[in-house]
Structure formats: C-alpha cells, structure tokens
Amino acid sequence: MNKLGPKKQQYNKILLMYSGGLDTSVMLVWLQEHYGAEIYTFTADLGQELADPKQFQEIEKKAYDLGAKKHYTIDLREQFVEEYIFPTIKANGLYQGVYPLSTAIGRPLIAIEAVKIAKKEDIEAIAHGCTGKGNDQIRINVTSKAYAPEIEILQPLIEWNMGRDEEILYAQEHNIPIKAENKKYSIDENLFGRSAECDVIERPEIEPPEDCKSWTTPPSQAPDTPEYITINFKNGIPTGLNGENMNGITLIEKIHELGCKHGIGRIEHMEDRTIGLKSRETYEVPAAMILIKAHKDLEKYVSTKHENSFKTLVDQKWTELVYDGLWVDPLRNALEAFINEINKKVEGKVKIKLFKGNADVVARESPYGLYDLNLITYETKSSFNQNLSYGFIPLWGIQSRMGFLAKKKFEEKND
Ligand code: ARG
C-alpha cells in the first residue's frame, strides 16, 4: 500500500505556518526533534491584531525562543481585504445562510504566501497546524499543491497522535508557554471574524459559554439607545462610513468596533463540514454581518427580480466552493465574472440600525434603484395603468389553471 503521509523521515528545511498558539508552538519543537529539520516560521497578518496589536512581535520572539531558524511576519491585510473579503461581500457569502467564511477565505491567501517563502528559501516541505478532520487542511493543501505540486505538506497533528491534553503535557515538558485561553479553545481570527472551537463548544446541547467570546459585548449589556450608521458602496464594494470615504482596512476596523459595541454578529452554528461531519461552531463576525447585510440589500434594490433569483444560486455555489477549499477552481473565476457584472451597478448608501445584537437595514438610496414611487404608490394617482391587469393576469395564470384542472380530473378518475 502506498504511504499517504510524509515521504521522508528527515527533512533539511521545513516551513511552519506559525500562529503562536498551542498546536503550532508544540509543532515547532516537535518538527525539529522528529525530522531533524531547520524550521522556518511564517505568520500571516490578516488583521488578527484587532484584538492585540503587539502580538506579532510576541509571536516572532516565541518562534525564535523555540528554535526557529528564520521567522517571517507578512502583512497581508490589504490583499486580504481587496482579493478575499470584497469578493465575499459581493457574493453575499454566508455558508449555509449563516457563516460569512471568515476563516475559509484566509486559508488560500496564507497558502499562496507560504509557497512563495518556501520557493525563495528552497524549502521542501510546508507544515501546518490543521487536524485531519477539519476544513482548513483542505483549503491550505489544495491551494498550495496547485501553486507548487513539488512542495510536500506535513500535518503533524495527524502524525503525532497526541490529544490536546498530551500536547499541553508536551508543552509543559519542553517549556513552551501557553496562553490561558489556548488551553480551552481553538481560535482563528482575522479582520473578517473570529471562530472558536473545542472544549464545551463541542457539546451541541449546551449553550456556548461567554468565555468563548472575546470581541463583542453581550447584547443584553450593549447600549440602550440604537446607533445609526450609513455605509457607502461603489461597484458592490464598501467605500465609506457615514459619508466619509476610507480604505478597506480602516472601514472594516471601524465597522468592527461599532459592531462589537452593539453585540452584533455572534453566531452559533451546527455546521456541515466538507468531509460530511457535523460540527458545532461559534463565531464573532460583527463587521462581516453588517457589511454583507448592507450589500445584499443594496444589490437587491438595483437588480431585477430575475437577476436576484439567479444571483442567489450563483452566490451559493461560490460560497460552497470557497468553504470546501476549492479557491483555485476556475469555476470560482467564472462565477465571479457574473458576480462582478451584477455588482457594477451596486452603488449608493445603506442605513443600518445597530441595537442590542441586531443590525437591521432601515433605509437605502441608489442612483440605480429600480424602485419607482410613482408606479408603486397606493396613495395618489399614479401613471401605472391598472387596466393592464385585465389582460395580464389571465395570460400569466393560463398554464397553471390548465394544470390545476388536469390534476383535478386525474384525482377524480383515480379516487
Ligand atoms: N468551521 C469554520 C470553517 O471551516 C471555522 C474553522 C475554524 N478553525 C479554527 N482553527 N478554529 O471555516
């Protein structure tokens, strides 16, 4: 039988995707011990410093303390916003109608960047801290193999057969520092959201405890007065807040802050993973929730009924491809051609009310809105010719009425 895992017992150089958390810190030491390799480490800045701006220096220090040969911290925020978050907003990307793909869209970008470093440093294998059960491994492996089929992928979590408790023990034995929170939950964070897994979250019959949240105010403790904001869009992309233009990163950070304050975007989800396992997930996605809601509303306002119903199908397919780790599939580009075409006219502003955990669209304006007060109003005389109904409705219903009669005839005969 072919061995499917690592091809060699020793490697000269390994690039480790390093977050500074428990798994990858243990891994940094384990990879040196197990494969005799020099370990290069790479931490992608996707805006996870939203929580703690100093953390990249700490991660770098920790990497060197644990024996890394060379550490890379790369600020990918702008690219993440422009090439991953904006397309997700344009596709109204909510997996199973709920989860705005925050973790899923970070993975291909990190994988592509890791491949660049590996090529530059002549590294033969990339290691990462994904388990063999989840979605993140699929996203990273498919993307990096598409960009560099010759580079091996190592998944120590599959190899080393340690549970979380054993990892903590290993960390203690090797003087690997562990953050308190890391002992319990597996966290992934970036500009677009925060996900927390493990521990009691794995018990779907129990409400997720408050300590798995770290960004958002509990809605019950959020301000007692609503706050109204307006978000401007052009070409389907958010461009400003309350009338002030700003770049994508700043805009998302500001909306994030407002969303956190009002307890927006707390999600509890029984999710279908790619490989078919059900998984209990919790997220905090304040900015993603507000932006997708606003975008979806404005897009619907400027698009026809037919565009809207077809767009829903395209969005769903796009979202599933991305969730399922197939970022590189050309179908994504083809779907985006359609999505971008629709979004050309998504321009205007959306007013949102933030209040105790809810972000509700309450008003919108666009030069391309298809709403016409003169046609729709019930109040004054309108130029809409209601006499047309006498002709339209009989025609519209003709086939359905025929079908209804045929069904009735069949049922009478077969009773
Ligand atoms: N279920 C989500 C997804 O597949 C979140 C994964 C979170 N990863 C983590 N390491 N906590 O995108």
Boltz pocket constraint, residues with backbone or C-beta under 6 A from the ligand:
constraints:
  - pocket:
      binder: B
      contacts: [[A, 101], [A, 103], [A, 104], [A, 135], [A, 136], [A, 186], [A, 187], [A, 188], [A, 195], [A, 196], [A, 197], [A, 271], [A, 281], [A, 323]]
      max_distance: 6.0
